[in-house]
Amino acid sequence: MTRPVSRATVISAIVRKDLAEYGRDRLWAFLTVLVIIVVVVMFWILPDDVEESINAGISGLEPTALLALGESEEGLLPVAFESEQDLRSVVAGEATAWVSNGKTVVVAEGAEAPSGAEPTDVSIGLAFPPDFLSATADGRATEVTVYVDGAVPDEIENAMTSLVREIAFGVAGEPLPVETAGVAQTFVVLGEDRAGDQVSAREGFRPIFVFLILMMEMFVMASLIAKEIQDRTVTAVLVTPATVGDVLAAKGIAGALSGLAQAVIVLLAINSLSPQPLLILTLMLLGSVMISGTAMLAGSSGKDFMSTLFYGMAYMVPLLIPAFAALFPGTASGWVRALPSFPLVEGLVKVTTYGAGWSETLPQLAALLAWCVGLFGLGFVVLRRKVQSL
Amino acid sequence: VSLTRTFEILRKDLQLGPRSPIFLWVLLLPLLITFVLQVTFGDLFDPQPRLGIVDQGGSAITADVSEMPGIALTVLEDIDELKTQVEANDLDAGLVLPAGFDDDVRSGARPALEFYVGGESLASNRVILAVTTLDMIRQVEGRAPPVEVDVVSLGDELLPLSVRLVPFVVMYALLIAAVFLPSFSIADEREKHTLDALVVTPTRLSEVVAAKGVLGFGLAVTMAIATLWLNGALSVQAVALLVVLVIAGLLLTEIGLIYGTASKDVTGVFTLIKGTGFILLAPTIFYIFPDWPQWIAKLFPTYWVINPVYEVVINGAGLGTVWGELAIAAAVIVVMIIPLRYLIGRLETKLAIAA
């Protein structure tokens, strides 16, 4: 008499078969490894700091005036030049500026840079006349030249022109035409002040990279499911003690496991599993389950490689939108927030960028769980109908 | 090659083609990419400082800022809403202009300045918005500044990102139609063994390949023109534009036919395209980043077709300017006929053996 086989044994056997098939498919195995490598390399190539100051070359002002200017204007980095000629040549791209021990050294284009000096990018320059301070204070009109590289945006050019005028007003002793109790009281900062600690491109792209990995998992699972349906191998499995439910549960588990495994590899490689590894893994597990559900939908819809790819893309593009939206400052639009992948992206951003914990990400986890149940359930039902129709 | 049979196959492909997802890709992807790149990435790489104003008295400052290039202005009704948006980083800064603000400034009453800065706004945006706002208030005050500012622009003006992205978008439209469509179509017919059936008819494989090529080429040129139109970049140099697009279409269609005849199935084509797509698209990246050494772009074969498109569309060049690059592209097209003919012959032999 044959011993009855438990559901868990049946499902785990199918999971093993599915994962083995995944590994045997050379195209997807190659693309999976390729995407992981590309994602990791791209992550480390992206800058991890944000250039948020305007480097303004300045000639004709005394060092004390320059220092005062740098301290009074947050976001402005004055770079002192000895002469207007030097300043002009650097802005025009005929020479480069290097800073060594607080001094700017101008080197002709192609010439060797001074040792120990750091290059500085100066694309806008304010050339004050040597007698600017005394003449303006005496009420004599002066002329300041603003040198602008063609690539400088209009708003910076206008702001620097305004700055020169405001400096002149200040030197001439003209008070502001508005009441200002002080910089802190007048320019009120709302929210956490992240000046000098902005979200870098590397951090901003993290959700997209994670999503690319999940996307690959979706294509792989959808392709394997479509192939099983086309080749009708799924019907062969059903003549064994396995039920349709076992096959589908196994597909979901295999998809979630492979997606989670890839995501963990990538998160480790991009050093993004801290500070809340368990929370991040939970988010990724839920994301993988959600994507598995999507893969079931795409796999059931596709008739061949191309149509599966097409349906996969059609399902994935909307899911990718929140990851792109996270790159932009501010609140995402209502329709973006309504997309199933939004809680995953928002949760990841909150944990990895802002250091949120379980309690702060509870709404995202709950929403993601609800989407998981919904999408996985939908994929399950659609795929079951497809399998039963064979 | 029989033209009659070629056009008969083309007619069949045109009838059955729209049922294939690849046709939808050809039509939809350029639209989608235009949307994503122009709307999404245009803002991402060229972010403008965002200023919100609550204007309770019709201040001249609001009108001045709205006309100022490079600053994204949002006019709001409610101060609390302004503060909420600034705090949520939907705005970089917020300015409140109470009723009578301009009159108070002009009369020297020195009204209080209510200016909010977002904690997540960049320091550079803060200085731009603060200094610009003060300058606007000075202009309302009407006092002449004690300095004359002379702006000297040096070097070439950088084109907006939306313009620099045009070669990428056009190249993608060309690639999808000219490379994807013929290659997948040939591989799909091979995979489904419909090509096997054709070899027992008088139809020659070269006629099938030519029909696929004509379809891909026609759609490529059409979609490239449509994409240029969508991006507001249709050139006035109509003849020059048509010539460069025809040559670009020919070169890319040839690549598509080579991929299709070299691969044994659709998966093979997919792998080829995934593996070499970067090489085909690489020259377009150099337009987005003009600081990169531009000579590197010339190492890629597609540079010789995309640069004429760029010159004609963006710089308004005529054929006289781009003829050298077009000649190189034409030479590449001629040279690539050799491997294409070989691959067609090889495939024909394989099909004959299989039959």
HADDOCK unambig.tbl for C-alpha pairs under 7 A between the chains (distance, minus, plus):
assign (segid A and resid 27 and name CA) (segid B and resid 271 and name CA) 6.93 0.50 0.50
assign (segid A and resid 52 and name CA) (segid B and resid 122 and name CA) 5.50 0.50 0.50
assign (segid A and resid 52 and name CA) (segid B and resid 123 and name CA) 5.48 0.50 0.50
assign (segid A and resid 52 and name CA) (segid B and resid 124 and name CA) 5.29 0.50 0.50
assign (segid A and resid 53 and name CA) (segid B and resid 123 and name CA) 6.09 0.50 0.50
assign (segid A and resid 53 and name CA) (segid B and resid 124 and name CA) 4.94 0.50 0.50
assign (segid A and resid 54 and name CA) (segid B and resid 124 and name CA) 5.85 0.50 0.50
assign (segid A and resid 73 and name CA) (segid B and resid 127 and name CA) 6.49 0.50 0.50
assign (segid A and resid 74 and name CA) (segid B and resid 123 and name CA) 6.12 0.50 0.50
assign (segid A and resid 74 and name CA) (segid B and resid 127 and name CA) 6.33 0.50 0.50
assign (segid A and resid 75 and name CA) (segid B and resid 123 and name CA) 4.28 0.50 0.50
assign (segid A and resid 75 and name CA) (segid B and resid 124 and name CA) 4.48 0.50 0.50
assign (segid A and resid 75 and name CA) (segid B and resid 127 and name CA) 5.82 0.50 0.50
assign (segid A and resid 76 and name CA) (segid B and resid 124 and name CA) 6.76 0.50 0.50
assign (segid A and resid 92 and name CA) (segid B and resid 154 and name CA) 5.35 0.50 0.50
assign (segid A and resid 92 and name CA) (segid B and resid 155 and name CA) 5.96 0.50 0.50
assign (segid A and resid 136 and name CA) (segid B and resid 146 and name CA) 6.75 0.50 0.50
assign (segid A and resid 141 and name CA) (segid B and resid 146 and name CA) 5.33 0.50 0.50
assign (segid A and resid 141 and name CA) (segid B and resid 147 and name CA) 5.38 0.50 0.50
assign (segid A and resid 142 and name CA) (segid B and resid 147 and name CA) 4.99 0.50 0.50
assign (segid A and resid 142 and name CA) (segid B and resid 148 and name CA) 6.15 0.50 0.50
assign (segid A and resid 143 and name CA) (segid B and resid 147 and name CA) 5.60 0.50 0.50
assign (segid A and resid 143 and name CA) (segid B and resid 148 and name CA) 4.54 0.50 0.50
assign (segid A and resid 143 and name CA) (segid B and resid 149 and name CA) 5.84 0.50 0.50
assign (segid A and resid 144 and name CA) (segid B and resid 148 and name CA) 6.21 0.50 0.50
assign (segid A and resid 144 and name CA) (segid B and resid 149 and name CA) 5.02 0.50 0.50
assign (segid A and resid 144 and name CA) (segid B and resid 150 and name CA) 6.15 0.50 0.50
assign (segid A and resid 145 and name CA) (segid B and resid 149 and name CA) 5.86 0.50 0.50
assign (segid A and resid 145 and name CA) (segid B and resid 150 and name CA) 4.68 0.50 0.50
assign (segid A and resid 145 and name CA) (segid B and resid 151 and name CA) 5.81 0.50 0.50
assign (segid A and resid 145 and name CA) (segid B and resid 152 and name CA) 6.95 0.50 0.50
assign (segid A and resid 146 and name CA) (segid B and resid 149 and name CA) 6.97 0.50 0.50
assign (segid A and resid 146 and name CA) (segid B and resid 150 and name CA) 6.01 0.50 0.50
assign (segid A and resid 146 and name CA) (segid B and resid 151 and name CA) 4.68 0.50 0.50
assign (segid A and resid 146 and name CA) (segid B and resid 152 and name CA) 6.01 0.50 0.50
assign (segid A and resid 147 and name CA) (segid B and resid 151 and name CA) 6.06 0.50 0.50
assign (segid A and resid 147 and name CA) (segid B and resid 152 and name CA) 4.87 0.50 0.50
assign (segid A and resid 147 and name CA) (segid B and resid 153 and name CA) 5.97 0.50 0.50
assign (segid A and resid 147 and name CA) (segid B and resid 154 and name CA) 6.92 0.50 0.50
assign (segid A and resid 148 and name CA) (segid B and resid 152 and name CA) 6.08 0.50 0.50
assign (segid A and resid 148 and name CA) (segid B and resid 153 and name CA) 4.78 0.50 0.50
assign (segid A and resid 148 and name CA) (segid B and resid 154 and name CA) 5.86 0.50 0.50
assign (segid A and resid 149 and name CA) (segid B and resid 153 and name CA) 5.88 0.50 0.50
assign (segid A and resid 149 and name CA) (segid B and resid 154 and name CA) 4.91 0.50 0.50
assign (segid A and resid 149 and name CA) (segid B and resid 155 and name CA) 5.78 0.50 0.50
assign (segid A and resid 150 and name CA) (segid B and resid 153 and name CA) 6.06 0.50 0.50
assign (segid A and resid 150 and name CA) (segid B and resid 154 and name CA) 5.77 0.50 0.50
assign (segid A and resid 150 and name CA) (segid B and resid 155 and name CA) 5.20 0.50 0.50
assign (segid A and resid 150 and name CA) (segid B and resid 156 and name CA) 5.03 0.50 0.50
assign (segid A and resid 150 and name CA) (segid B and resid 157 and name CA) 3.83 0.50 0.50
assign (segid A and resid 150 and name CA) (segid B and resid 158 and name CA) 5.85 0.50 0.50
assign (segid A and resid 151 and name CA) (segid B and resid 157 and name CA) 5.35 0.50 0.50
assign (segid A and resid 151 and name CA) (segid B and resid 158 and name CA) 4.45 0.50 0.50
assign (segid A and resid 153 and name CA) (segid B and resid 70 and name CA) 6.99 0.50 0.50
assign (segid A and resid 154 and name CA) (segid B and resid 69 and name CA) 6.16 0.50 0.50
assign (segid A and resid 154 and name CA) (segid B and resid 70 and name CA) 5.57 0.50 0.50
assign (segid A and resid 155 and name CA) (segid B and resid 69 and name CA) 6.51 0.50 0.50
assign (segid A and resid 155 and name CA) (segid B and resid 70 and name CA) 4.74 0.50 0.50
assign (segid A and resid 155 and name CA) (segid B and resid 71 and name CA) 6.45 0.50 0.50
assign (segid A and resid 155 and name CA) (segid B and resid 128 and name CA) 7.00 0.50 0.50
assign (segid A and resid 156 and name CA) (segid B and resid 128 and name CA) 6.50 0.50 0.50
assign (segid A and resid 159 and name CA) (segid B and resid 128 and name CA) 5.20 0.50 0.50
assign (segid A and resid 159 and name CA) (segid B and resid 131 and name CA) 6.01 0.50 0.50
assign (segid A and resid 159 and name CA) (segid B and resid 132 and name CA) 5.45 0.50 0.50
assign (segid A and resid 161 and name CA) (segid B and resid 149 and name CA) 6.66 0.50 0.50
assign (segid A and resid 162 and name CA) (segid B and resid 131 and name CA) 6.25 0.50 0.50
assign (segid A and resid 162 and name CA) (segid B and resid 132 and name CA) 6.13 0.50 0.50
assign (segid A and resid 162 and name CA) (segid B and resid 135 and name CA) 5.58 0.50 0.50
assign (segid A and resid 163 and name CA) (segid B and resid 131 and name CA) 6.04 0.50 0.50
assign (segid A and resid 165 and name CA) (segid B and resid 145 and name CA) 6.10 0.50 0.50
assign (segid A and resid 165 and name CA) (segid B and resid 147 and name CA) 6.33 0.50 0.50
assign (segid A and resid 168 and name CA) (segid B and resid 146 and name CA) 6.04 0.50 0.50
assign (segid A and resid 168 and name CA) (segid B and resid 147 and name CA) 6.27 0.50 0.50
assign (segid A and resid 169 and name CA) (segid B and resid 145 and name CA) 6.50 0.50 0.50
assign (segid A and resid 169 and name CA) (segid B and resid 146 and name CA) 6.43 0.50 0.50
assign (segid A and resid 177 and name CA) (segid B and resid 105 and name CA) 5.79 0.50 0.50
assign (segid A and resid 177 and name CA) (segid B and resid 108 and name CA) 6.59 0.50 0.50
assign (segid A and resid 177 and name CA) (segid B and resid 110 and name CA) 5.13 0.50 0.50
assign (segid A and resid 177 and name CA) (segid B and resid 138 and name CA) 6.76 0.50 0.50
assign (segid A and resid 177 and name CA) (segid B and resid 141 and name CA) 6.90 0.50 0.50
assign (segid A and resid 178 and name CA) (segid B and resid 105 and name CA) 6.81 0.50 0.50
assign (segid A and resid 178 and name CA) (segid B and resid 110 and name CA) 4.18 0.50 0.50
assign (segid A and resid 178 and name CA) (segid B and resid 111 and name CA) 5.06 0.50 0.50
assign (segid A and resid 178 and name CA) (segid B and resid 112 and name CA) 5.60 0.50 0.50
assign (segid A and resid 178 and name CA) (segid B and resid 113 and name CA) 5.89 0.50 0.50
assign (segid A and resid 179 and name CA) (segid B and resid 110 and name CA) 5.29 0.50 0.50
assign (segid A and resid 179 and name CA) (segid B and resid 111 and name CA) 5.57 0.50 0.50
assign (segid A and resid 179 and name CA) (segid B and resid 112 and name CA) 4.43 0.50 0.50
assign (segid A and resid 179 and name CA) (segid B and resid 113 and name CA) 6.05 0.50 0.50
assign (segid A and resid 180 and name CA) (segid B and resid 112 and name CA) 6.42 0.50 0.50
assign (segid A and resid 180 and name CA) (segid B and resid 113 and name CA) 6.38 0.50 0.50
assign (segid A and resid 186 and name CA) (segid B and resid 113 and name CA) 6.43 0.50 0.50
assign (segid A and resid 186 and name CA) (segid B and resid 114 and name CA) 6.37 0.50 0.50
assign (segid A and resid 186 and name CA) (segid B and resid 115 and name CA) 6.19 0.50 0.50
assign (segid A and resid 187 and name CA) (segid B and resid 115 and name CA) 5.25 0.50 0.50
assign (segid A and resid 187 and name CA) (segid B and resid 116 and name CA) 5.53 0.50 0.50
assign (segid A and resid 187 and name CA) (segid B and resid 117 and name CA) 6.20 0.50 0.50
assign (segid A and resid 188 and name CA) (segid B and resid 115 and name CA) 6.44 0.50 0.50
assign (segid A and resid 188 and name CA) (segid B and resid 116 and name CA) 4.76 0.50 0.50
assign (segid A and resid 188 and name CA) (segid B and resid 117 and name CA) 5.76 0.50 0.50
assign (segid A and resid 189 and name CA) (segid B and resid 116 and name CA) 5.91 0.50 0.50
assign (segid A and resid 189 and name CA) (segid B and resid 117 and name CA) 4.59 0.50 0.50
assign (segid A and resid 189 and name CA) (segid B and resid 118 and name CA) 5.65 0.50 0.50
assign (segid A and resid 189 and name CA) (segid B and resid 119 and name CA) 5.61 0.50 0.50
assign (segid A and resid 190 and name CA) (segid B and resid 86 and name CA) 6.74 0.50 0.50
assign (segid A and resid 190 and name CA) (segid B and resid 87 and name CA) 4.96 0.50 0.50
assign (segid A and resid 190 and name CA) (segid B and resid 116 and name CA) 6.74 0.50 0.50
assign (segid A and resid 190 and name CA) (segid B and resid 117 and name CA) 6.03 0.50 0.50
assign (segid A and resid 190 and name CA) (segid B and resid 118 and name CA) 5.16 0.50 0.50
assign (segid A and resid 190 and name CA) (segid B and resid 119 and name CA) 5.47 0.50 0.50
assign (segid A and resid 191 and name CA) (segid B and resid 87 and name CA) 5.05 0.50 0.50
assign (segid A and resid 191 and name CA) (segid B and resid 118 and name CA) 6.52 0.50 0.50
assign (segid A and resid 191 and name CA) (segid B and resid 119 and name CA) 4.97 0.50 0.50
assign (segid A and resid 192 and name CA) (segid B and resid 119 and name CA) 5.03 0.50 0.50
assign (segid A and resid 193 and name CA) (segid B and resid 119 and name CA) 3.88 0.50 0.50
assign (segid A and resid 193 and name CA) (segid B and resid 120 and name CA) 6.19 0.50 0.50
assign (segid A and resid 194 and name CA) (segid B and resid 119 and name CA) 5.56 0.50 0.50
assign (segid A and resid 194 and name CA) (segid B and resid 120 and name CA) 5.22 0.50 0.50
assign (segid A and resid 195 and name CA) (segid B and resid 120 and name CA) 6.80 0.50 0.50
assign (segid A and resid 195 and name CA) (segid B and resid 122 and name CA) 6.38 0.50 0.50
assign (segid A and resid 195 and name CA) (segid B and resid 123 and name CA) 5.94 0.50 0.50
assign (segid A and resid 198 and name CA) (segid B and resid 120 and name CA) 6.82 0.50 0.50
assign (segid A and resid 306 and name CA) (segid B and resid 21 and name CA) 6.85 0.50 0.50
assign (segid A and resid 307 and name CA) (segid B and resid 21 and name CA) 5.74 0.50 0.50
assign (segid A and resid 310 and name CA) (segid B and resid 21 and name CA) 6.16 0.50 0.50
assign (segid A and resid 328 and name CA) (segid B and resid 44 and name CA) 6.73 0.50 0.50
assign (segid A and resid 329 and name CA) (segid B and resid 89 and name CA) 5.93 0.50 0.50
assign (segid A and resid 329 and name CA) (segid B and resid 90 and name CA) 6.49 0.50 0.50
assign (segid A and resid 330 and name CA) (segid B and resid 88 and name CA) 5.63 0.50 0.50
assign (segid A and resid 330 and name CA) (segid B and resid 89 and name CA) 4.34 0.50 0.50
assign (segid A and resid 330 and name CA) (segid B and resid 90 and name CA) 4.09 0.50 0.50
assign (segid A and resid 331 and name CA) (segid B and resid 88 and name CA) 6.49 0.50 0.50
assign (segid A and resid 331 and name CA) (segid B and resid 90 and name CA) 6.12 0.50 0.50
